[in-house]
């Protein structure tokens, strides 16, 4: 248990955002400035017009190797039954 506790504390120490770059490439280190920039960024993302990205996604997907066949994907996505849970 001590090892797990130690590893989570160590991870938490390293999971900090020390700075971000704004749209102009200026480094922001002040917590308040970073907060304002993140709010501005995500507001602008949500105001983006709805466009059909499917053609772009399909173009990119052509270059990604398919590791799971459709049959396996179907098996992974089907609902789990109570019997399967009890058996496991």
Helices and strands as residue ranges (DSSP letters): H 2-14, E 20-21, E 27-28, H 31-46, H 54-61, H 70-77, H 82-87
